[in-house]
């Protein structure tokens, strides 16, 4: 399936939902402070239909027309230079080309500046019809695979743990020819271009398995031309907002969304009737013989018509319903709902509800019991949905279902479904989480209601609620979208660290500190951490901030150590950093870069971050502990399964959350929690840090209770680097006098 930027767009996940929200905003015609050159040089692939190709010395394609339209809107002119893909990518890197359309990836975003995506397409595996069947890239291990050099597929296969034997080609056409000539067993290619080339040359290669690696196609700009990238983004946004993009897409729609037709039945019938009329024309002495033949042929045609009707019914069933669950597929679900809404506009006699349900623990079941058990649970849940009265259901994949029902109490429905699952087979039980949108309250089209219901589902997961109904406040603010866009572009300005000293209550000296991030953006101003940090964590962009803070912490710790002011600086680490990045390499490289030692830093982990993938987290923390870098559990007591982490992970420190420390003097229960945590940590040989200490009485009580380290405004506020270094110098030769400091 090929997805384009079309209104209204449906969202399939929080990230696609976020992209659609960014793309779908109303954008005014921009006023350009940047004066573009009279000609912008666009590059592309020489043989990549329908996006770009050369035919009869003429450059054509959807990308070519779009580039010309975007350049025209911005007051410039687009010139094109097509070539082999590897040469095109290198030309963009070296600045010989200004812009090249390509798939967006995190790796490429480090090389180029990307606009928003304007087209979505997937990849597939291609092989000869008699080749051994494979269903995914994981099945290609030890196989010979043709792939276009420097393509998105090439990047992905290079990073694969079980990399196949690769045959690199200069373009998609050469990769297809490598399979046809027997040089490669399979080819991994972008479906849009590969399918067009196969139809054009009438070659018989077949797809293996379902499509994968669905990615957005966007304009990539040379990293040294940020003004050009901003101009190009503004022009593209204007083309979308003014409807020019939609007009252009409709022109190319037959190429971008090719219809599959089959004329074999028409040929069959025409042949049959020609034969029939030819036989009737013989006349005369052949009459009775012809009559028998006509009767026989008529019977055959009748049978063929019956078989055709059966085949069409089966084809519609396969097209519209999921084979595993028997539930509707999403396009048919949307079509069915829109038909209903159209025929029930006025008056609205019965409010309706779209309820999106997710089997929340399906990924855990896959990891623990295997994929087969997860499929059994999905099938069993679907069977119970089919038994519900006045309900039309769809399966969206990955354990997510959509229900079209009368407006009702969703939590009561959850209880009924949970009881039904437990009664049918206790071993197939699962936890549900859901979100709802109501018709006509939240919208009058199925696409809009689905988007709102998925937004409510995402917020249910984020807030750890079982179910939520959609509210307009759930939509991201313009500032939130602006922040995400800035970090996606990769050109972030104004990030800087501050340092909050920590007091050793046993020695009375400052021996450690915590590094905290601050952001003073040139346009947005000072953005609070509690605004941009959760956004970056939820969208998988926090890595940029974490790497910078690790780098700054090591640099400052080494600087202090060389001045005989040793200070261990702790760094906050998010779940994404632990699971999705190579954190060990990032830390090791920073230590080598600044000649640091492991004792210069420590890592602070929240309880919720280690809960996301305990086995992966344990592996990373073990690797770091072998380097001599230890970890601390931040906000201890506010997460889940706290005690289990102390035995599972190599933890050296507990940081008692400020919610318990702040009012411990006036709240006996909180004081008891703090004291119990200190006693438990002492028995386990762990260091305790109390954060949020704001007065001398609390500081004295913590010292009396046996707490090791304190942090808070009573000691010092977070300080810029120069003030922090001066603070360390001033308190290096003396025991910390809290009463004197408060003056």
N, C-alpha and C positions, 0 to 999 in steps of 0.2 A: 504494500500500500504506500502511496506517495501522499504526504500531507503538505498542503501549501498554506500560506498566510491568507485565510479567507474569513469573512465576517458572516455570522458569529463563529468563533472558534471554540471547540470543546476542549476541556483540560483533562488529562488522564492521570496527573500526579501533582504533588505540591510544587515541584520544580517547573513542569510544563504549565501548571496553573499560574506560577509567578511570571513566566515568560509571556503568557497570553495577557496577563494583567498589564505588563510593561508595554507590550505591543498594542493592546487595545485601547490605550488612553487616547483621548482627543488631543491632537497636536496642532497648534497654529502654524502658519507658514513662518519659517525662521527668518530672522534678520541676521545676515552673515557679517560678523566682524572680520572674518578671514576672507581674503580675496584669492580665489582659486586660480591656478594657472589657466591659460586659454585652452590647453589640452591636457587631459588626464590619460595616462597610458595604462590600460587594463590588459592583463594577461589571461591566458586560459589554455585548456587542453585542445590539441589539434583535432582529436577524434573523440568527442564526448557528447554525442547527441542525446536529448534535444537541448542540452544546456549551451553547448558551444561546439562548433565544428566548421571545417572549411569544405566548401563544395563549389566547383567550377570557379576557383579563385575568389569566391565570395565568403566572407566570414558571417555566420548566422547563428542563431540560437536564442533561447529565452534569456540567458545571462547577458548576451550581447545587447538585446533590445532593452533590458532593464537598466544596464549600465548607461546606455545612451540617454534614456529618459531621465535617470537620476542626475546625470551630468547636465542635461538641459535645464532641469529645474534649478540646479545650483549655479547656473550662469556660465557653464564651461562646455567643453566638447570632449566626448569619449573617443579615443583611438584604441584599437585592439591589436595585440600581437599574440598569435597562438603558436604553440610549439609542444615538444614532448614535456610531459608533466614534471619530471625531475628538474629539467632545465628551467621551467617556468617558476618553480618554487625557489630555486637558487637565485634566479634573477630578481625576485621580490625581496629576498634576504639582502642582496647586494645593492638594492636601490635602483636597479636598471628598469624595474617595473614599479608603478605606483600602487596598483590594486590588483588582486587576484581573487575571484570567488572560490571558496573551498569550504569543506566541512569544518565546523568548530570543534576544537578539542582543547583540553587543559594544556597539553604539551605545546600545541601551536600557539596558544594565547601567550606563552612566554616569548615567542618569536615575533608575533604580529599583533596589531590592534584590530579587533573585530567589530563590525556593526552588529545590530540585532539580526537574528535569523529571518530570512524571508521565504524559505522553502525547507521542508523536512522530507528526508528520504532514508531508506534503509539499505542494508547490504544482504547478500545471499551467497550461497555456495553453488557453483555451477560445475557440471560434469557431463560426460557422454551418457546416453540413456542406459547403457549396459554397465556403468560403473557401480562399484559397491556403494550401497546406501550409507550416507552419514546424515546426522540430524543437527549437528552443531560444530563449532570450531574446535571444541575439545576432542572430537573424533578424528581430527586431521593429523594427530601426532604420528610422526614417521611417514607421512604421506608427502608426495611432491605437489606443491601448491604454487600456481602462478598468481602473482599479485603485482599491481602497478606500483613502481618504485616511488617512494615518498608520498603515497596516498594515505588516507586515514586508515584503510585496512592494513597497509604495510606497518604503520605505527603500532596498531593493536597487536598484530601477529609478532612483532619484534619483542613486545612486552610479555608475551604469553609464556607461562611457566614451562609448557611442553611445546616448544616451537617446532612447527613442521619444517621440512626442507623447502626453502623458498626459491622460486625462479622469478627474478625481478624483470619486469618489462617496462618499456617507455610509455605505454598507454594501455587503455582498456582493451582495444582491438587486438593488440599483440598478446595480451593475456588469454583472450578467447582462442586465438590461433594456436597458442602453445598447447591448450587442451585438445583442440581438434587434431593437431599433428602428433599427439602422443608424447609430447615433451613434459607434460604435467598431468597428474591425475585429476586435479581439481583446480578451480580458480575462485578466489574470494574477491568479489567486485561490488561496486555500487549498483543496485538493482536498476535504477532509472536508465543509466547509460547502457548497461549490459543488455537489458531487454530490448532497447531500441536497436542496438547493433545486431542482435540475433535476428530480429524481425527484418531488418533491412537487408541482410545477407542471406536470409532463409537457412541459417545454420541450425542444426539439431543438437543443442545443448539443453539440459534440463536442470531445474533448480533442485537442490537437495535440502530438505528440512525447511523450517519456517524462516522468515526474514529476521534479521537482528541488527544491532548497532544503528538504531534509528537516530539520526543526528540532524541538527540544523545546518543549513547551507547559508553562508553569510559572506560579505565582502571583507577580505583581509587586507590590511594596509601596512606598509613598511613601518617598523617600530619607531623610526626617526621622524615620522611625519604625523604627529598627533593632531595638528591643526587640520590637515587633510582628512584624517579619520573623523573628526568631529563634524566637518563640513559634509562629508559623505553620509554620516548617520542622520544629520538634519535633513538632507535632501531625500534620503530614503524614507524617513518618517513622513515627510510632506507628500511623497508619491503615494504612500499608503493611505494617509488621511484624506487626500483629495480624490481617491478612487482611481488614480491612474494605474496603480499596481493591479487592481482588480480587472481593469479593462485589458491590460497586457496579459494577465494570467488567462483570461477567457480566450484570448487569441491563440494561446499555446496549449489550452487545456487538453485538446485531443492528443497532443504529444506527451504532456506531463502525466495524464491519466488515461493511458490507452485502453480502449474498450476491447474486450475479448469477444470475437464473433466466430461463429461456426456455421458455414453455409452448406454443410454436407447434406442436411435433410432437404434443403431447397434443390440441390443438385439431384438428389435421389428422386424426388417427386417429379421434377421436370423430365428426367430420363424415363421414368415409368409412364408418364402420359404420352411422351413421344412414341414410345413403343406401342402403347395402347392404340393411339390414332393410326399408327402405321399398319397395325394388324387389322383394324377395322377397314382400312382402305383396300385391303386385298379383295373383299367382297366375294360374291358368287359362290363358287364351289367350295371355298374354304370357310363358309359361314359358320357351320356347326363346330368345326375345329376351333375357329377363332372365338366363338361364344364360350367354349369351355376354358380357353386360355384367359379370356377376359375375366370370367368368374374367378378363376384361380388367382389372377393378378390382383383383382379387387379385394379378395380375401387377404392376400399378403399385405396390401396397402392398409387395410383396416387394422390388421395386427400391428403394422408399423406405427400407425397413428396412436394406437393404444399404448405401445411401448414408448413412443415419444412423450405422451402425456405423463406416463409414469416417471420417465427420466426427468422431465421438467419439474415435476413435483419433488423428486428426490434432490434435484439441483437447487431448487428454492430452499428446501429444508437444510441442505448442507451450507448454503450461502447465508441463511438467516439464523440458524441455530447451532449452538456449540455441541460438538460431537460427544464430549465427555459428560456434560451435565444435562443436556437436553433443553437448556435455557436459551433465550434469545441472545444473539450477538448485539453489540452496542449500536451499530448503524440501524439495524432493524428495530431495536428498542426505541431509538430516537424517532425514527419514521413513524412508528405506531403511535407514540405519544403525541407527536405533532398533528397527526390525523385526528386524534381525539380532541385535542385543544381547539383545532380549527372548527370542528363540528359542535363544540359545546361553549362557544364564546359567550353568548347571552341567552338567557340569564344563567349565571353560575348557580346550579342547584346543589352541587356537592363539591366541597373543597377536596383537592387531591394532594398527595404527598409522594415525592421521590425520596426514598430512603436508600442510602448507600451503606452497605454493611461490609466490614472487613473482618476476616478471621485473623485476629491480632497476633496469635502465636504460631501462625503457619510456618514461618521461617525457622522457629525453634524446633518445631516438629520435624521439619526436613532435616535439620542438622542432627537431631537426636535419634529419630526412628527411620529416616530415609524418605525419599520422594514418593515411594509407593504408598506409604501410610498417609502422607499429606493428600495425595490424590483421592484416597478412600474417604477422607474427611470432607473434601470438597464435594465429591459425588453424593455423599450422604446428606450434607447440608442442602444441596440443590434439590434432592428428592423431597425433602420436607418443604422447601419453598413451592414446589409444584403442587403440593397438597393444600396450600392456602387458598381460601375462597377470595374471589374478586381481586386477584393479584396477578400482575404481569411482571415477570422477573427476567433479568439478564445477567450473564456472567461476563465480567470485564477482565478476568485473568488474575493470577497471583492472589487468589483467595478473596477477591473483591466482587460483590454482587450489588445489583441495583433493583429495587422493587418499586413498582407503580401501584399505589394502594390508596384507599380512602384515608383522609387525614385521621390519624389515630394516636394512641399512646405507644410510642416506639419501644419504651422500656418493657411494657407488658408483652409486646411481641417478642422481644429478646428472651424473656422468661419462658414463653411458650416454646420457642425454637430450642432453647437450651434444654428444657425438660424433654422435648421430643427426641433430641439427639442422645441424651443420657438413657432414655428408655429403650431406644432401638439398639444401641450398642455403647455401653459406658466407655469403651476404649476409643471411641471416635468423638469424644467431647472436645470442645474448643471454646475459646473466649472470643466474644464479639465486641466490636467498637463500631459506632455508626454516626452518620450525619444526615439531616433531612432538610429539604427545601419544599415549600408549599406553593401549590397553584390555586389561585392566581396571585397570591400575596407577594411571592418572591420573583415572579416572572410569568410570561405567557408563552414561552417557547421551551421546547424540551432541552435544547442545547444550553440555554441560560440556566435552567433549573438544575441540570446535571452539574454544571460548573459550580453553582452555589452549594449543592449537596456535597460535592467533593471537598469544597472549602470547609464546610462544617465538619466533615470527617477528619480532615487534616487538623483542625483546631481541637477536636476531641482527643486525638492522639497527642498533640502538643500539650494540652492541659491535663492529660491523664484522666479524662472523663470517659464514661462509657458511651454517652450519646449527647449530641448537641444539635439544636435547630439553627439554621442559618440566621445570621444577623449581619447587617451592612457593616457593622464595626469590625467584622472579621476580615474585611478586605484590607490589603496593605495600603498604608498611606503613601502619598506622593513622595514624601521624604524617604520612606523605607525603600521604595522602588529606585529612587535616585541613588541611595547608598549601594544597593545591590548592583546597579548599572556601573557605578564608579569602580567597584572591585572587580566586576567581570571584565571591564576594559583593561584592568591591570595597571593603570597609571594613577596610583593612589598618592596623594600629597598630604603632608601635614601630620603623619603619624609620629609620635614621639613618646619616650618613656618617662615616668616619674618613679621615685623610689620611696618606700615607707620603711623606716628603720624598725628593728625588732630588738627588744631589751632582754638580755639574759638576766633573769631574776636571781640567779645564784651568784653571779659575779658582779652584777650591776653595770655591765658594759654592753655596748652595741656591737654585736658580732655577726648580725645577719640582717637581711632586708628583703622586702618583696617588691618586684618590679611590676608596675601597673601601666597599662597603655592609655594614652590620651590621643585625641584626634582634633586638630584645629584645621578644618578644611578651608581653602581660599574662598569658596562660595557659600558653603553651608554653615560656616562658623565653627564654634566649639560643639562637637557632637558627643553627648554623654556615652560612656562605655555601655551602660545598661540599655542603650538604644541600638548601637551598631553591633555589639558582640553577639547577642542572641540571633540577629539576622544573619550574620556571617556563619555562625555555627550551624544553623538550620539549612542554609543554602550551600554548605560545603566550601566556603571561601575563607574560612578562618586560618587556613595554612599560611597565607601571606603575613598576617599579623603575628602568628606564633613564631615563624622563622625570624622576623625582625626583632621580636622581644628576646629570643634566645641569643641572637647575635649581640644585642645591646647589653644583655646581662653579663655575658662572658667578657665582653670588652671592658665594662666598668669594673667588674670583679678583678680582672687582671691589673687594671690601672691602680686600684686601691691596694692590691697585694704588693705591687712594686713600690708603693709609698709606705710600706709597713703598716697598712690599715686593712688587714684581712677581713673580708666580709662575704659570707655565703649568700648569694642572691637567689631567691625562689621565683619560679616562673610558672604561671598558670597554663595548664595543658587541657585542651578540649577533647571530647570523645573522637572527633574527626581526626585530630592529630595522631591519636593512638592507633586508630584502626585503618585509616586510609592513606597515611603518609609513612615514609621511612624515617621515623623520628630519631632512631639511633644514628643514622648517617648524618642527619641535620645537626644533632648535638655534637657528634664527633668532629665534623668539619668546622664548626664554630670554635671548638677547643683548639684545633690545630691552627686555625687562621690567626688566633690571638695569643697562642702559646699558653692557653689556659690549663688548669688541672681540674680533675673531677670535683674536688671539694669547693670549687668556685661557685657551683650552682647546685640547686635541687629543684625537683619538679613537683608542683602542686596539682593533684587530680581531684575533681569532684566525685562524689559517690555515684552520681548518675552517669558520669562518663565511663567509669569502669564497669557499670552494669550492662552496657550496650553489647559487648562481646568479650566476656571474661577470659576466654582462652587466648584470644589474640592479645588482649591487654597484658595477661600474665607473661606471654612470650616477649613482648616489647620491654616490660619492666625488668624481666630477668636479664635481658641483653644489656640494659642500662646499668643494672646493679653490678654486672660483671665488669663494667668500665669504671665502677666506683661512684656512680651517680645514684643517689637514693631518692625515694619518692615520699611525698607527704599527702595524706588524705585531707583535702580542704572541706570546709563546711561539715565537719563530722557530726553525725546525729540527725541530719536533715534528709538523708537519702534512704536507700533500701539495702537490707542485708549487710549492714555495716560490719558486724562482727565476722562474717564469713570472709570479708576481704582481708582482714588482718592475718588470717592463716593462709589464704590463697595467694596473696601477692607479697612481694618483698618490700613491705612498708616499714619506714623508720620513724615516722612522725605523724601525730594526729593534731589537726588544727580545729579547735572547738569553735563552733559557729557563733557569730556575734549575737544571734537571737537569744542564746542562753547566757552569754557573758554580760550583755548590756544592762540587764536589770536583775542580776543575780543577788544584789544586796537587798532589793525589795521584794523578790520573788523566791521564797524558800524552795519551791520545786525546781526552778532553774538552777539555783545554787547547788542543790543536791545532784542534779545531772552533771554539772561541771565538776564537782568534787568526785563523783563516782567515775567519771571519765579519766580524771587524773590518776586515781588509784588503780584503775584497770590498766592504763598505759604503763604505769610504773611496774606492775606485775609482769607485763609483757616486754619490758625493756624498751619502751617507746618514749620519744620526746613529745611533750605536750606544748602546744602554742595556743594562747588565748587571743582571739582577734576582737576588735571593737571595744578596747579598754579606753574609757573616756574620763576617768577620775582617779584620784590618788587612793581613795578608800577601796575601790575595786582592785587596784594594783596591789595594795597591801594584803587584801584578802586572798588573792591568787597566789601571792608568795607564801602566805601562811598555809594554804591548801597544798602546796608542793608543786605548783605549775612551774615549768622550766622557762618558758619564753612568753613575753607579752608584746602585743602590737595594737596600736590605736592612737587617737589624736592626743591623748594625755602625754605620749612620748614624742610624737611628731606627726604632722600631716604628711601626705605624699609630697616629696620634694623634687624639683627639677634636678638634673644631673649636677650642675655646678653647686647648688645649695646643699645637695646631699653629700657631696665630697667634702665641703667645708664643715658640715655637721659631723661627719665621721672624724675629721681632723681635730675638731674642737673637743670631742668627747673621748679621744683615743687614750689620753694620759690620765683620765680620772674616772672614778666610779660615778655612775649616773645618779645625780641628786634630783629626784623628781620634784621636790618642793621648790628648789631653786629654779628649775627649768620652767615651772608653771608661772613664775613671776615674769 
